[in-house]
Amino acid sequence: MSQKKNVSSPAINLVAGGTAGLFEALCCHPLDTIKVRMQIHKKISLGNIKNPGFLKTGSNIYRNEGFIALYKGLGAVVIGIIPKMAIRFSSYEQYRSLLTDKSTGKLSTGNTFIAGVGAGITEAVIVVNPMEVVKIRLQAQHLAAPVKQMAQTVASPVTLAATSEGIVQTSAATTATAGAATSAATTTAATNAAPRYKNAIHAAYTIVKEEGAGTLYRGVSLTAARQATNQGANFTVYSKLKEYLTKKQNTEVLPSWQTSSIGLVSGAIGPFSNAPLDTIKTRLQKDKSVSKIKTSSWKKIYDIGVQLVKEEGVAALYKGITPRVMRVAPGQAVTFTVYEFVRKRLEDSGVLTSKPKQMKNI
C-alpha cells in the first residue's frame, strides 16, 4: 500500500510539534519517573529489598519525597522537547519527501518505516540522548544515599558490641537493632539527603564539568536504536491506520478521539520491541563509575547487560515495561492529537505558511 500526503512547512512542524511535546511531558512525566526508578533499582542482599513494583514505587516516591518528586527531570525534558519534536516531525517529513515516488507522488509502507527510523536516529543524536542523561541523573539522585546510609547503620551496632565485650558477638538484639536501623535509614535517607543537582541546567553543567561533555552522549548508540525502532513503528502504524480510517470515512480530518486511539496503538508497539535496550541504556547513563573505565561503548553495554542478567535474571531486562508502555502509549496519543490539532489550525490561519490565504474581495 502507498499513500499521498501534503507536507506542512517547517515552521508549522516546529510549533505544532513543540506544543504537542510540551503537553505530552506535562501529562505523562510522572510515569517516566516511576519507570526510571524501577529500571535502576537493584536487589540489595543486605536489606533483602526487592523491586516493589509499579504502584509501590510510585507511592514510595510520593510518601518519601513528595508529589513534586514525580516531576523530577521535567526541566530537562521541557528544555529539550521543542527541538526534539521539531526535529522529529521536520526530519520525518524531509525523509518522506526524499523517499516518495516522484512519478506517482506516493510513499510505500516500507519507505514510511525507513523515514520513521531516520527521524528517530536524527532526534536521538541531536537532542534526546543529552536530555535523557540529565533527566535520569535528576530522577535517580536520591537513591544512592539511602543504600549507603543503610550499610553504615547496619554495621554500626556490630562494631559497638565488639568494643564493649572485647569480642565480636552478634546477639539477637543486635540483629534486631540492625534490622530496625536498616528500615529507618531506608525510609528517612531519601528525604534527608541533600540533592546533588538543583535543576536541569545545574545538572548538565555539573556533569560536563566533572565528567566531560562526552558523558552527555553515553549510551547514544542504544538511544538511537531505541528511537529508531520506536519512531519507525510509531509513524508506520499511525500513518496506515490514519489512511485506512480516512478512506473508510471519506474524510481528510479524523475526530480527535480517533486520532488519540490510533496514537495510543502506535505508541504501545515500540516499548515491547526494545525494552532491554532501554533498561541497559538507563543503567549506563545513570552510573558515573563507567566513565572512568577505558573500554569501548559496546563493551560497556555488553558488560552491563551480562551483569544485569547474572545478578537479577532475564526478567530484569524488562524492568519498568509497565510504566513505560503507560508513559509512551498515552504520550503518543497526546502528541498526535495535539500535533494534528495545532497543525490544522496553523494551516487554516495561513500565519506560518509561505502562501497565506488571500483576502476575499469586498
C-alpha positions in Angstrom: 0.0 0.0 0.0 1.1 3.6 -0.5 -0.1 7.0 0.5 -0.1 10.6 -0.5 0.3 13.5 2.0 0.6 17.2 1.8 3.8 18.4 3.6 3.4 21.2 6.1 6.0 24.0 6.3 9.0 23.5 8.7 7.7 26.4 10.8 4.3 24.7 11.3 6.1 21.4 12.2 8.2 23.3 14.7 5.3 25.0 16.5 2.8 22.1 16.3 5.5 19.5 17.3 6.8 21.6 20.2 3.3 22.2 21.6 2.5 18.6 21.3 5.6 17.6 23.1 5.0 20.0 25.9 1.5 18.6 26.5 2.9 15.1 26.4 5.6 15.9 29.0 3.2 17.6 31.4 0.7 14.7 31.2 3.0 11.7 31.3 6.3 12.6 33.1 5.4 11.1 36.5 5.1 7.7 34.7 8.6 8.2 33.3 10.0 8.9 36.7 8.5 5.7 38.1 9.8 3.7 35.1 13.4 5.0 35.6 13.3 4.2 39.4 12.2 0.7 38.6 14.9 0.2 35.9 17.8 1.3 38.1 16.6 -0.5 41.2 18.9 -3.3 42.2 18.4 -6.1 44.6 20.2 -5.3 47.8 21.1 -8.5 49.7 21.9 -6.7 52.8 18.4 -5.5 53.4 16.7 -8.1 51.1 15.0 -5.3 49.3 13.2 -6.4 46.1 11.8 -4.3 43.3 8.5 -3.0 44.8 6.6 -2.8 41.5 4.9 0.0 39.7 2.3 1.2 42.2 4.5 0.7 45.2 7.4 2.6 43.6 5.1 5.5 42.8 3.6 5.6 46.3 7.2 5.4 47.8 8.3 8.4 45.8 5.2 10.3 46.8 5.5 9.4 50.5 9.2 9.9 50.9 9.9 12.7 48.6 6.6 14.4 47.9 4.4 14.8 44.9 6.7 17.2 43.1 9.4 14.4 43.0 7.3 12.7 40.4 8.2 15.6 38.1 12.0 15.4 38.7 13.9 15.9 35.5 10.9 17.7 33.8 13.0 20.7 33.3 15.5 18.8 31.1 12.5 17.3 29.2 10.8 20.7 28.7 14.1 22.4 27.6 14.6 19.7 25.0 11.1 18.9 24.0 10.6 21.7 21.4 13.8 21.0 19.4 13.1 17.2 19.9 9.7 17.4 18.4 10.7 19.9 15.8 13.5 17.6 14.7 11.3 14.5 14.8 8.4 15.8 12.6 10.6 18.0 10.4 13.1 15.3 9.6 10.3 12.7 9.2 8.7 15.0 6.6 12.0 15.6 4.9 12.8 11.8 4.7 9.3 11.2 3.4 9.8 13.7 0.6 13.1 12.1 -0.3 11.6 8.6 -0.4 8.4 9.5 -2.1 7.9 8.1 -5.7 8.4 11.1 -7.9 6.2 9.7 -10.7 3.2 8.9 -8.5 3.7 11.1 -5.5 3.1 8.2 -3.2 5.1 6.7 -0.4 5.2 2.9 0.2 4.8 1.3 3.7 8.4 0.2 3.7 9.6 3.7 3.0 7.3 5.1 5.6 9.1 2.9 8.1 12.5 4.0 6.9 11.5 7.7 7.2 10.4 7.0 10.8 13.7 5.2 11.5 15.7 8.1 10.1 13.7 10.6 12.2 14.3 8.5 15.4 18.1 8.4 14.8 18.2 12.1 14.0 16.4 13.2 17.1 18.4 10.7 19.3 21.8 12.0 18.3 21.0 15.7 18.3 18.8 16.2 21.4 17.3 13.1 23.0 20.5 11.4 24.5 21.9 14.5 26.3 18.4 15.3 27.6 17.9 11.8 28.9 21.3 11.7 30.7 20.4 14.9 32.6 16.8 13.6 33.3 17.9 10.2 34.6 20.6 11.8 36.9 17.9 14.1 38.4 15.4 11.2 38.8 17.9 8.9 40.4 20.0 11.2 42.6 18.1 10.3 45.8 18.7 6.6 45.5 22.4 6.3 46.3 22.2 7.9 49.8 19.7 5.5 51.3 21.7 2.5 50.3 25.0 3.9 51.6 23.4 5.0 54.9 21.7 1.7 55.3 25.0 -0.2 55.1 26.7 2.2 57.6 23.8 1.8 60.0 23.8 -1.9 59.9 27.5 -2.1 60.5 27.4 0.3 63.5 25.7 -1.9 66.2 28.1 -4.8 65.4 31.1 -2.5 66.0 29.7 -1.3 69.3 29.2 -4.8 70.5 32.7 -5.8 69.7 34.1 -2.8 71.6 32.2 -3.4 74.8 32.7 -7.1 75.1 36.2 -7.4 73.6 35.0 -9.9 71.0 32.5 -9.8 68.2 29.2 -11.3 69.4 26.2 -10.7 67.3 23.2 -11.3 69.5 19.5 -11.5 68.6 19.1 -8.0 70.0 21.9 -6.6 67.9 20.4 -8.2 64.8 17.0 -6.8 65.5 18.6 -3.4 66.1 20.4 -3.6 62.8 17.2 -4.6 61.0 15.3 -1.7 62.6 18.0 0.7 61.7 18.1 -0.6 58.2 14.4 0.1 57.8 14.7 3.5 59.3 17.7 4.5 57.2 16.0 3.4 54.0 12.9 5.4 54.8 14.5 8.6 56.0 17.7 8.9 54.0 15.8 9.8 50.8 14.2 12.8 52.4 17.2 13.9 54.4 19.9 13.7 51.8 20.7 16.9 50.0 20.2 16.7 46.3 23.4 16.8 44.2 21.7 18.5 41.3 19.5 21.5 41.8 17.8 21.6 38.4 18.4 20.5 34.8 20.8 23.3 33.9 22.8 22.8 37.0 22.9 19.0 36.4 24.1 19.5 32.8 26.8 22.0 33.9 28.0 19.6 36.7 28.1 16.6 34.5 30.1 18.4 31.8 32.5 19.9 34.4 33.2 16.8 36.4 32.9 14.0 33.7 33.3 15.8 30.4 30.9 16.7 27.6 31.2 13.1 26.2 29.1 11.9 29.2 26.1 13.5 27.7 26.4 11.1 24.8 26.9 8.0 26.9 24.6 5.3 25.5 23.9 7.2 22.3 24.0 4.0 20.2 21.3 2.4 22.4 19.3 5.6 22.4 19.5 5.8 18.6 18.5 2.1 18.3 15.6 2.6 20.6 14.3 5.8 19.0 14.8 4.3 15.5 12.6 1.3 16.3 10.1 3.4 18.2 9.6 6.0 15.5 9.8 3.5 12.6 6.9 1.5 14.2 5.2 4.6 15.5 4.9 6.6 12.3 4.2 3.5 10.1 1.3 2.2 12.3 -0.1 5.7 12.8 0.1 6.5 9.1 -1.5 3.3 7.9 -4.3 3.4 10.5 -5.0 7.0 9.7 -5.0 6.3 6.0 -7.4 3.4 6.5 -9.9 5.4 8.6 -9.8 8.5 6.4 -10.6 6.3 3.3 -13.3 4.4 5.1 -15.0 7.5 6.4 -14.3 9.5 3.2 -12.8 12.4 5.2 -9.5 14.3 5.4 -9.6 15.1 9.1 -10.3 12.5 11.7 -12.2 13.2 15.0 -9.8 13.9 17.9 -10.8 10.7 19.7 -9.9 8.6 16.7 -6.5 10.4 16.4 -5.9 9.7 20.1 -6.9 6.0 19.7 -4.5 5.3 16.8 -1.8 7.2 18.5 -2.3 5.0 21.6 -2.0 1.9 19.5 1.1 3.0 17.5 2.8 4.2 20.7 2.4 0.9 22.5 4.3 -1.2 19.9 7.8 0.3 20.3 8.4 -0.4 24.1 7.7 -4.1 23.8 10.3 -4.5 21.0 13.2 -2.6 22.6 12.7 -2.8 26.4 16.1 -4.5 27.0 17.8 -1.7 25.1 16.0 0.9 27.2 16.9 -0.7 30.5 20.6 -1.2 29.7 20.7 2.4 28.4 19.2 3.7 31.7 21.8 1.8 33.8 24.6 3.1 31.6 23.6 6.7 31.7 22.8 6.7 35.5 26.2 5.2 36.6 29.0 7.6 37.0 31.7 4.9 37.5 31.6 3.7 33.9 33.0 6.9 32.7 36.3 6.1 34.4 36.6 2.7 32.7 38.6 3.0 29.4 36.7 0.5 27.3 34.6 0.7 24.1 31.0 1.7 24.4 29.8 -1.6 23.1 31.9 -3.4 25.7 30.3 -1.3 28.5 26.9 -2.1 27.1 27.7 -5.8 26.9 29.1 -5.9 30.5 26.1 -4.1 31.9 23.7 -6.4 30.2 25.6 -9.6 31.3 25.9 -8.3 34.9 22.2 -7.4 34.9 21.1 -10.8 33.8 23.5 -12.6 36.1 22.5 -10.7 39.2 18.8 -10.2 38.6 17.7 -12.6 35.9 16.4 -12.1 32.4 13.2 -10.5 33.6 15.3 -7.6 34.8 15.7 -6.5 31.2 12.0 -5.7 31.1 12.0 -3.7 34.3 9.7 -0.7 34.1 7.9 -2.1 31.0 4.5 -1.4 32.6 5.1 2.3 33.3 7.0 2.7 30.0 4.0 1.5 28.0 1.7 3.6 30.2 4.1 6.5 29.5 4.8 6.1 25.8 1.3 4.9 24.5 -0.7 7.8 26.1 2.2 10.1 25.3 1.9 9.3 21.6 -1.9 9.7 21.8 -1.5 13.2 23.3 1.3 14.0 20.9 -0.5 13.1 17.7 -3.8 14.6 18.8 -2.3 18.0 19.8 0.0 18.0 16.8 -2.8 17.3 14.3 -5.0 19.9 16.0 -2.4 22.7 16.1 -1.1 21.9 12.6 -4.6 22.1 11.1 -5.3 25.4 12.9 -2.0 26.9 11.7 -2.5 25.7 8.1 -6.0 27.2 8.1 -4.8 30.5 9.5 -2.0 30.8 7.0 0.2 32.5 9.6 3.3 30.3 9.2 2.8 29.2 5.6 4.7 30.6 2.7 1.4 31.1 0.9 -1.0 32.8 3.2 -4.7 32.9 2.5 -5.8 35.7 0.2 -8.3 38.3 1.4 -11.7 38.0 -0.1 -12.8 41.0 -2.3 -15.4 43.1 -0.6 
